[in-house]
């Protein structure tokens, strides 16, 4: 593994920790600022929407900056946002800090995916992307529970200060280990935008929104579902989230391994499996053992879609991948926000805490339908065009 991938993975670990640790710290933050839990929940929504906005915005603004320098600037922004959160004297400032940190999220993973893919041979691109995303999955196994425990024992401000320090480590690692990668000659914003004329790019992003949204429809409400339906104690929720993170880690590794071999069949399998598991989760949530197994499988199947979906966008947007890659990261978070909102609607309508699982199952099934449609469109494409696309997908990303 190139050492540069290690630096990207550290940055991803810090970003993953700050994104998800907030869920375990909400009660303490709400109490300190004297706001309700729903109001404190804006820290989650604000972060997700910040990713959606920041991904294309910062990628466009950094269009004339080398990818290495842009990654360093993004990690600097991440550090500032987390320090602002750690020192925030009011809830409004805290929310601002969350949004500032989130602005770096989409561009970091988008540009980082392109850099990671360019560090290895063409047939190992998805594996390299998965390696970088390993930092995000490990964050859910190690960073989130540790950050929650530290926040509960010492104070949530300490957690965000530590996350900021992780950002500094990631910044120094990128500065030292990532090779100089000047912006490709001839690449312009207009060229990057041309990628969105390709229906396959848009279909891949729609699969991202719906497929990963299916995961968050269920996981956003895991705490009340596990305590009220499965019968777990509140303290057990942290370790159920660790189980979810373990599934994410395993799914990411498998997705990265097999996406380079059979990308579309992998998507059919993972999206179809995710739809089935989420539908069954409405029943298995009533049993502790089966509920825990379902949490593991949702994490594994959900994150097994990440490397193939990201690689699908890179392949279809060949020649101008950076903006498309970053926006696809925003699409993951758009799916998170959409699914959490829909899950809240069905709960508020009186359908119970397991109802979001049906929402997730329908979203995953819709993503599977789009994957099948995408493959059908490719098969009907003119032979010459299909060959050109395939050739483009084999061309390594140059920097």
C-alpha positions in Angstrom: 0.0 0.0 0.0 1.5 3.4 -1.0 2.1 5.5 2.2 0.2 8.3 0.6 -3.0 6.1 1.1 -2.2 6.0 4.8 -2.3 9.8 5.0 -5.6 9.9 3.2 -6.9 7.1 5.5 -6.0 9.2 8.6 -7.9 12.1 7.2 -10.9 9.9 6.5 -10.8 8.6 10.1 -11.0 12.1 11.5 -13.8 13.1 9.2 -15.7 9.9 9.9 -15.3 10.4 13.7 -16.6 13.9 13.7 -19.6 13.0 11.4 -20.9 10.2 13.5 -19.8 10.9 17.1 -22.3 13.7 17.4 -25.1 11.2 17.7 -23.8 9.9 21.0 -23.0 13.4 22.3 -26.4 15.1 21.6 -27.8 14.8 25.1 -24.8 16.4 26.7 -24.6 19.2 24.1 -28.4 19.9 24.4 -28.1 20.1 28.2 -25.1 22.4 28.1 -26.7 24.9 25.7 -30.2 24.5 27.2 -31.8 23.4 23.9 -34.1 20.4 23.2 -32.9 17.2 21.6 -34.7 17.9 18.3 -32.9 21.3 18.2 -29.6 19.7 19.0 -30.4 17.3 16.1 -29.8 20.3 13.8 -26.1 19.6 14.3 -26.6 16.3 12.4 -28.8 17.8 9.7 -26.5 20.9 9.3 -23.5 18.7 8.8 -25.2 16.6 6.2 -26.4 19.6 4.2 -23.0 21.3 4.6 -21.5 18.2 2.8 -24.0 18.5 0.0 -23.2 22.2 -0.5 -19.5 22.0 0.2 -18.7 19.1 -2.1 -19.3 20.9 -5.5 -18.5 24.4 -4.2 -15.0 23.7 -2.8 -14.2 21.4 -5.7 -15.1 24.2 -8.2 -13.2 26.8 -6.2 -10.1 24.5 -6.1 -10.3 23.8 -9.8 -7.0 25.7 -10.4 -5.2 24.3 -7.3 -3.1 21.1 -7.3 -4.9 18.2 -5.8 -2.3 17.8 -3.0 -2.6 21.4 -2.0 -6.4 21.2 -2.1 -6.4 18.2 0.2 -4.2 20.2 2.6 -6.5 23.2 2.5 -9.5 21.0 3.1 -7.9 19.4 6.2 -7.1 22.8 7.4 -10.7 23.8 7.1 -11.7 20.6 8.9 -9.4 21.5 11.8 -10.8 25.0 12.1 -14.4 23.8 12.1 -13.7 21.2 14.9 -11.8 23.8 17.0 -14.7 26.2 16.6 -17.1 23.4 17.8 -14.8 22.6 20.8 -14.7 26.3 21.9 -18.2 27.4 20.9 -19.7 29.7 23.5 -23.3 29.3 22.1 -25.3 26.8 20.2 -25.3 29.0 17.1 -21.5 29.0 17.1 -21.4 25.3 17.6 -23.7 24.8 14.6 -21.4 27.1 12.6 -18.4 25.0 13.5 -20.2 21.8 12.4 -21.0 23.4 9.0 -17.5 24.7 8.5 -16.1 21.2 9.2 -18.6 19.6 6.9 -17.7 21.8 4.0 -14.4 19.9 3.7 -16.0 16.4 3.8 -17.3 16.0 0.3 -14.4 17.5 -1.5 -11.9 15.6 0.6 -13.4 12.2 -0.2 -14.1 13.2 -3.8 -10.6 14.5 -4.6 -9.1 11.9 -2.3 -10.8 9.1 -4.4 -9.3 10.5 -7.6 -5.8 10.7 -5.9 -6.1 7.2 -4.4 -7.1 5.8 -7.8 -4.2 7.5 -9.4 -1.7 6.0 -7.0 -2.2 2.4 -8.1 -2.6 0.3 -11.3 -5.9 0.6 -13.2 -7.1 -2.8 -12.1 -6.7 -1.8 -8.4 -8.5 1.5 -8.4 -11.6 0.4 -6.4 -9.3 -1.3 -3.9 -7.4 1.9 -3.4 -10.6 3.9 -2.9 -11.8 1.3 -0.4 -8.5 1.6 1.5 -9.1 5.3 1.9 -12.7 4.7 3.0 -11.4 2.2 5.5 -10.6 5.3 7.7 -14.3 6.2 7.7 -15.4 2.7 8.6 -12.8 2.2 11.3 -13.9 5.5 12.8 -17.2 3.9 13.5 -15.6 1.0 15.3 -12.9 2.9 17.2 -13.3 6.7 16.9 -17.0 7.0 17.6 -17.3 4.9 20.7 -14.1 6.3 22.1 -15.2 9.8 21.3 -18.5 9.2 23.0 -16.9 7.7 26.1 -14.5 10.6 26.3 -17.3 13.1 25.8 -19.4 11.5 28.5 -16.5 11.2 31.0 -14.6 14.5 30.4 -16.8 16.6 28.3 -17.9 16.8 24.6 -15.6 19.7 24.0 -12.6 17.5 24.6 -13.9 15.1 22.0 -13.9 17.8 19.3 -10.5 19.0 20.4 -9.1 15.5 19.9 -10.8 15.3 16.5 -9.1 18.6 15.5 -5.8 17.1 16.5 -6.4 14.1 14.3 -7.0 16.6 11.5 -3.6 18.1 12.1 -2.0 14.7 11.9 -3.8 14.1 8.6 -2.7 17.4 7.2 0.9 16.8 8.1 0.7 13.3 6.6 -0.7 14.6 3.3 2.0 17.3 3.2 4.7 14.7 3.7 3.5 11.5 2.0 1.2 12.5 -0.9 3.3 13.1 -4.0 3.0 16.4 -5.9 0.1 16.1 -8.2 -0.4 19.2 -10.4 -3.8 19.8 -11.9 -4.1 18.0 -15.2 -3.4 20.2 -18.2 -6.5 21.1 -20.2 -8.9 20.4 -17.4 -11.5 23.2 -17.0 -14.7 23.6 -15.1 -16.6 23.4 -18.3 -15.0 20.0 -19.0 -15.8 18.8 -15.5 -19.5 19.8 -16.0 -19.6 17.9 -19.3 -19.5 14.7 -17.3 -23.1 15.4 -16.1 -24.3 15.1 -19.7 -23.7 11.4 -19.4 -26.9 9.7 -18.1 -24.8 6.9 -16.6 -23.1 9.5 -14.2 -26.5 10.8 -13.1 -27.9 7.2 -12.7 -24.9 6.3 -10.5 -25.5 9.3 -8.3 -29.2 8.5 -8.0 -28.2 4.9 -7.0 -25.9 6.5 -4.3 -28.7 8.7 -2.9 -31.3 5.9 -2.8 -29.0 3.0 -1.8 -27.1 4.6 1.0 -30.2 6.4 2.0 -31.8 3.0 2.7 -29.1 2.4 5.3 -29.7 5.7 7.2 -33.4 5.4 7.2 -32.9 2.6 9.7 -29.7 3.6 11.5 -30.8 7.1 12.2 -33.4 5.7 14.6 -31.4 2.7 15.9 -31.5 4.0 19.5 -35.3 4.1 20.0 -35.7 1.0 17.9 -33.2 -1.0 19.9 -34.4 0.2 23.3 -38.1 0.3 22.7 -38.6 -2.6 20.4 -35.6 -5.0 20.9 -35.4 -4.4 24.6 -31.7 -3.3 24.8 -30.6 -0.8 27.5 -29.5 2.7 26.5 -25.9 1.8 27.3 -26.0 -1.1 24.8 -26.7 1.3 21.9 -23.1 2.4 21.7 -21.9 -1.1 21.2 -24.6 -1.8 18.7 -23.2 1.1 16.7 -19.8 -0.5 17.0 -21.4 -3.6 15.5 -22.8 -1.4 12.7 -19.3 0.0 12.2 -17.8 -3.4 12.0 -20.2 -4.3 9.3 -19.3 -1.1 7.5 -15.6 -2.1 7.7 -16.2 -5.6 6.4 -18.5 -4.4 3.6 -16.0 -1.8 2.5 -13.2 -4.3 2.2 -15.4 -6.8 0.3 -16.8 -4.0 -1.9 -13.3 -2.8 -2.8 -12.1 -6.3 -3.6 -14.9 -7.4 -5.8 -15.7 -4.0 -7.5 -12.6 -4.3 -9.6 -13.7 -7.8 -10.8 -17.5 -7.5 -11.3 -18.8 -4.1 -10.5 -22.4 -4.3 -11.6 -23.1 -7.8 -10.4 -21.7 -6.7 -7.0 -24.2 -3.8 -7.0 -27.1 -6.1 -7.8 -26.1 -8.4 -5.0 -25.5 -5.8 -2.3 -28.5 -3.5 -3.1 -30.8 -6.5 -3.4 -29.5 -8.0 -0.2 -29.8 -4.7 1.6 -33.5 -4.4 0.5 -34.2 -7.8 1.8 -32.4 -7.4 5.2 -34.1 -4.0 5.8 -37.5 -5.5 5.1 -36.8 -8.4 7.5 -35.5 -5.9 10.1 -39.1 -4.9 10.8 -39.5 -8.4 12.2 -36.0 -9.2 13.5 -36.0 -5.9 15.5 -38.2 -7.7 18.0 -35.5 -10.2 19.0 -32.2 -9.1 20.5 -29.9 -11.5 18.7 -31.6 -11.2 15.3 -31.7 -7.4 15.7 -28.0 -7.2 16.4 -27.3 -9.5 13.4 -29.5 -7.2 11.2 -27.5 -4.1 12.3 -24.3 -5.9 11.3 -25.7 -6.9 7.9 -27.1 -3.4 7.2 -23.7 -1.9 7.8 -21.9 -4.6 5.7 -24.3 -4.5 2.7 -24.7 -0.8 2.8 -21.0 0.1 2.8 -20.2 -2.7 0.2 -21.9 -0.4 -2.2 -19.6 2.6 -1.6 -16.4 1.5 -3.5 -18.4 0.3 -6.6 -20.6 3.3 -6.7 -17.7 5.7 -6.4 -15.7 3.8 -9.0 -18.8 3.7 -11.3 -18.9 7.5 -11.2 -15.1 7.8 -11.8 -15.4 5.4 -14.8 -18.4 7.1 -16.4 -16.9 10.6 -15.8 -13.6 9.6 -17.3 -11.5 12.6 -18.3 -13.2 14.9 -15.8 -13.7 12.9 -12.6 -13.0 15.3 -9.8 -16.2 17.3 -9.6 -18.4 14.2 -10.3 -16.5 12.3 -7.6 -17.0 15.1 -5.0 -20.7 15.5 -5.8 -21.2 11.8 -5.5 -19.9 12.1 -1.9 -22.5 14.8 -1.4 -25.0 12.4 -2.8 -24.3 9.9 0.0 -25.1 12.7 2.5 -28.2 13.8 0.6 -29.4 10.2 0.9 -28.7 10.4 4.6 -30.7 13.6 5.1 -33.6 12.4 2.8 -33.9 9.0 4.5 -33.7 10.4 8.0 -36.5 12.9 7.1 -38.7 10.1 5.6 -38.1 7.8 8.6 -39.1 10.6 10.9 -42.3 11.1 8.9 -43.5 7.5 9.2 -42.7 7.4 12.9 -44.6 10.7 13.5 -47.5 9.2 11.5 -47.8 6.5 14.2 -46.4 3.5 12.3 -43.8 2.8 15.0 -40.0 2.7 15.4 -39.6 -0.2 12.9 -41.4 1.7 10.1 -38.2 3.4 8.9 -36.9 -0.1 7.9 -39.6 -0.3 5.3 -38.6 3.1 4.0 -35.0 1.9 3.8 -36.1 -1.3 2.0 -38.0 0.6 -0.6 -35.1 3.0 -1.2 -32.7 0.2 -1.6 -35.1 -1.6 -4.0 -35.4 1.6 -6.0 -31.6 1.8 -6.2 -31.5 -1.8 -7.5 -34.0 -0.9 -10.2 -31.8 2.0 -11.3 -28.8 -0.3 -11.4 -30.6 -2.7 -13.7 -31.8 0.1 -15.9 -28.3 1.5 -16.1 -26.9 -1.8 -17.3 -29.7 -2.1 -19.8 -28.9 1.3 -21.2 -25.3 0.3 -21.5 -26.2 -2.9 -23.4 -28.3 -0.9 -25.9 -25.6 1.8 -26.4 -24.0 1.8 -29.9 -21.0 -0.5 -30.1 -18.6 2.3 -30.9 -19.8 4.4 -28.0 -19.7 1.5 -25.6 -16.1 0.7 -26.7 -15.1 4.3 -26.2 -16.6 4.4 -22.7 -14.9 1.1 -21.9 -11.6 2.4 -23.1 -12.0 5.5 -21.1 -12.7 3.5 -18.0 -9.4 1.6 -18.5 -7.4 4.8 -18.7 -5.7 5.6 -15.4 -6.3 9.0 -13.8 -3.3 11.2 -14.5 -2.2 14.0 -12.2 
